[in-house]
Amino acid sequence: MSYAAINGLNMYYEVHGEGRPLVLLHGNLSTVEVDFGRIIHTLAATRQIVAVEQQAHGHTADIDRPLRTKTWAADTAALLDTLGIAEADVFGYSSGSAVAVHLAIQRPELVRKLVLASIAYHKDGLHPGLLDGIQDLQPEHLAGTPFEESYARVAPRPQDWPVLIEKIKEMDSEVDEWSAEAIRAIGKPALLVYGDSDIVRPEHSAEIFRLFGGGVAGDLAGLPASRLAILPGTTHVTLVHRGEWLSSMIEEFLDA
């Protein structure tokens, strides 16, 4: 467990295991513990895990700067430079998957393979009306959740929880969007993972899979470098609870 001075942040990160680096990027309002606690030690048995906590999340204190996934990607790239990591695989969940996409576009030399859990490349990929009530979110609505409890345990200023919620509401008013051409141009193998009851429409998961080179008749054309997994009986929140499924798929994909 360490900190690095990154772009005005005292940025928290953890390193577990040895081998080829795999960077873990959490979702909004979350921490390494909440999103990756069920999988991190399994993955660390065969590779080096670098798990970060972004601005205002977990152990990383906030600074006077809006929250943006594009900025988080730049922070992550600067951390990898500081650690002397020239190339890594990247696993992003929820908003962390958007960070991973930005990282692959901003600094393609840093990224070998992508694991993108619940990624949508434009807002129409989400279920209609999903974010309609986001501006009404209040701290009491999350009382007793793993997100609130983890923040209270590890944040440098636990009393800033309402501030984080307000900044996330502002952040979510501007959903990340890329063109199909921008996604296609990434040119990295990607494992795309969704729950069958995720926040992303299943039609969109197939659409973005094609942009990463998938959606072909593998017996004729050969298996593509990218893969698509839709986990049955799984929501957006419970996707990262599927530790055994995720670890087996991620390790096999990264080692292929």
C-alpha positions in Angstrom: 0.0 0.0 0.0 1.7 3.2 -1.2 1.1 6.8 -2.3 2.6 8.7 -5.2 2.6 12.4 -6.0 0.6 12.5 -9.3 -0.8 15.7 -11.0 -1.5 17.4 -7.6 -2.8 14.2 -6.0 -1.4 12.1 -3.3 -2.6 9.0 -5.2 -3.1 5.7 -3.5 -2.1 2.4 -5.1 -1.5 -1.2 -4.1 0.9 -3.7 -5.7 0.3 -7.4 -5.3 2.2 -10.4 -6.8 4.8 -10.6 -9.5 4.9 -11.0 -13.2 3.3 -9.1 -16.1 1.5 -6.0 -14.7 -2.3 -5.9 -14.6 -3.8 -2.5 -13.7 -7.2 -2.5 -11.8 -9.5 0.5 -12.2 -12.5 0.8 -10.0 -15.9 2.4 -10.6 -17.6 5.5 -9.3 -18.0 5.9 -5.5 -16.0 2.7 -5.0 -12.6 1.4 -3.8 -10.2 -1.3 -4.6 -11.7 -3.3 -1.7 -15.3 -3.1 -2.8 -14.8 -3.7 -6.6 -11.9 -6.2 -6.6 -11.7 -7.7 -3.1 -13.2 -11.0 -4.4 -10.6 -11.4 -7.2 -7.4 -9.5 -6.5 -5.5 -12.2 -4.7 -6.4 -14.9 -7.3 -5.1 -12.7 -10.1 -2.0 -11.8 -8.1 -1.0 -15.5 -7.9 0.2 -15.3 -11.6 0.9 -11.6 -12.3 1.7 -8.2 -10.7 -1.5 -6.4 -9.7 -1.4 -2.5 -9.6 -4.7 -1.4 -8.1 -5.3 2.4 -8.0 -7.8 4.6 -6.2 -8.7 7.7 -8.2 -9.2 11.3 -7.1 -11.6 11.6 -4.1 -12.1 7.8 -3.9 -10.9 5.5 -1.1 -7.5 6.5 0.3 -6.9 9.2 -2.3 -8.0 12.6 -1.1 -9.9 15.1 -3.3 -8.3 18.2 -4.9 -9.9 21.3 -6.4 -10.6 19.7 -9.8 -13.7 18.2 -11.4 -14.0 14.5 -11.6 -13.5 13.2 -15.2 -12.6 9.7 -16.5 -10.3 11.3 -19.1 -8.4 13.0 -16.2 -8.3 9.8 -14.2 -6.7 8.1 -17.3 -4.0 10.8 -17.4 -3.4 10.3 -13.6 -3.2 6.5 -14.2 -0.7 6.9 -17.0 1.5 9.2 -14.8 1.4 6.7 -12.0 2.6 3.9 -14.4 5.4 6.2 -15.6 6.4 6.9 -12.0 6.4 3.1 -11.3 8.5 2.4 -14.4 5.8 0.3 -16.0 6.2 0.6 -19.8 3.3 -1.7 -20.7 0.5 -3.3 -18.8 -2.8 -5.1 -19.2 -5.7 -3.1 -17.9 -9.0 -4.2 -16.2 -11.6 -1.5 -15.8 -15.0 -1.9 -14.2 -17.9 0.5 -14.7 -16.5 4.0 -15.0 -13.1 2.3 -14.7 -13.7 0.8 -18.1 -14.1 4.3 -19.5 -10.8 5.2 -17.9 -9.2 2.2 -19.5 -10.5 3.3 -23.0 -9.2 6.8 -22.5 -5.9 5.3 -21.4 -5.7 3.1 -24.5 -6.4 6.2 -26.7 -4.2 8.7 -24.8 -1.2 6.4 -24.2 -1.6 3.3 -26.5 2.0 2.2 -25.8 1.1 1.6 -22.2 -1.7 -0.9 -22.9 -1.3 -4.5 -24.1 -4.7 -6.0 -23.5 -8.0 -4.6 -22.2 -10.6 -6.2 -19.9 -13.6 -3.9 -20.0 -16.5 -4.6 -17.7 -19.8 -2.8 -18.4 -18.4 -0.5 -21.1 -20.7 1.6 -23.3 -19.1 3.8 -26.0 -22.1 6.2 -26.2 -25.0 7.0 -23.9 -27.5 5.2 -26.1 -25.8 2.0 -25.1 -27.3 2.4 -21.6 -30.9 1.4 -20.8 -33.3 4.4 -21.5 -33.8 6.6 -18.5 -31.0 5.0 -16.5 -29.6 8.3 -15.3 -32.8 10.3 -15.1 -32.8 10.4 -11.3 -29.1 10.8 -10.7 -29.4 14.5 -9.7 -31.8 13.5 -6.9 -29.2 11.2 -5.3 -28.5 12.1 -1.7 -25.9 10.6 0.8 -28.7 9.0 2.9 -29.7 6.9 -0.2 -26.4 5.1 0.1 -26.2 4.8 3.9 -25.1 1.3 4.9 -24.0 0.3 1.4 -20.5 -1.2 0.8 -19.6 2.1 -1.0 -20.4 4.3 2.0 -18.9 1.9 4.6 -15.7 1.5 2.7 -15.3 5.2 2.2 -15.9 5.8 5.9 -13.2 3.3 6.8 -10.4 4.5 4.5 -10.9 8.0 3.2 -8.6 10.7 4.6 -11.7 12.9 5.3 -14.7 10.6 5.8 -16.9 13.7 6.2 -16.3 14.6 2.5 -18.7 11.7 1.4 -21.5 14.2 0.5 -19.0 16.3 -1.5 -18.0 13.2 -3.5 -21.6 12.4 -4.2 -22.2 15.9 -5.6 -19.1 15.7 -7.8 -20.1 12.3 -9.1 -23.6 13.7 -10.0 -21.9 16.5 -11.9 -19.6 14.0 -13.6 -22.5 11.7 -14.6 -24.3 14.6 -16.3 -21.6 14.2 -19.0 -21.6 10.6 -20.1 -18.4 9.5 -21.9 -18.9 9.0 -25.6 -16.6 8.0 -28.5 -17.2 7.5 -32.2 -17.3 4.0 -33.6 -14.2 4.9 -35.5 -12.3 5.8 -32.3 -13.2 2.5 -30.7 -12.2 0.5 -33.8 -8.9 2.4 -34.0 -7.8 1.3 -30.5 -6.6 -1.9 -32.1 -6.0 -3.7 -28.8 -7.5 -7.2 -27.9 -10.4 -6.7 -25.5 -12.4 -9.0 -23.2 -15.8 -7.3 -22.9 -17.7 -8.5 -19.8 -21.4 -7.7 -19.0 -24.1 -9.0 -16.7 -27.2 -10.1 -18.5 -29.1 -7.5 -16.4 -26.4 -4.9 -16.6 -26.8 -1.1 -17.1 -25.7 -1.6 -20.7 -28.2 -2.9 -23.2 -27.2 -6.4 -24.5 -27.6 -5.2 -28.1 -24.9 -2.6 -27.4 -22.5 -5.2 -26.0 -22.7 -7.0 -29.3 -22.2 -3.8 -31.2 -19.0 -2.8 -29.3 -17.7 -6.4 -29.6 -17.8 -6.0 -33.4 -15.9 -2.7 -33.1 -13.1 -4.6 -31.3 -13.0 -7.2 -34.1 -15.4 -9.8 -32.8 -18.7 -11.1 -34.1 -17.3 -13.4 -36.8 -17.9 -17.1 -37.6 -14.8 -18.4 -35.8 -14.8 -21.8 -37.4 -14.4 -20.2 -40.8 -12.6 -16.9 -40.1 -10.7 -18.0 -37.0 -11.2 -16.8 -33.4 -10.8 -13.1 -33.1 -8.3 -11.6 -30.6 -11.2 -10.0 -28.7 -13.9 -11.8 -26.6 -17.4 -11.2 -25.3 -18.8 -12.6 -22.0 -22.3 -12.1 -20.7 -22.7 -13.5 -17.2 -26.1 -15.0 -16.5 -28.2 -13.9 -13.5 -25.9 -10.9 -13.0 -26.5 -7.2 -12.5 -24.2 -4.3 -12.8 -23.4 -4.2 -9.1 -23.1 -8.0 -8.7 -20.8 -8.4 -11.8 -17.7 -8.0 -9.6 -19.1 -10.5 -7.1 -18.5 -13.3 -9.7 -14.9 -13.7 -8.7 -14.5 -17.3 -9.8 -16.0 -16.7 -13.2 -14.1 -13.5 -13.7 -10.7 -14.7 -12.7 -10.9 -17.8 -14.9 -11.9 -15.8 -18.0 -9.5 -12.9 -17.4 -6.5 -15.1 -16.8 -7.2 -17.3 -19.8 -7.7 -14.2 -22.0 -4.5 -12.5 -20.8 -2.4 -15.6 -21.2 -3.8 -16.5 -24.7 
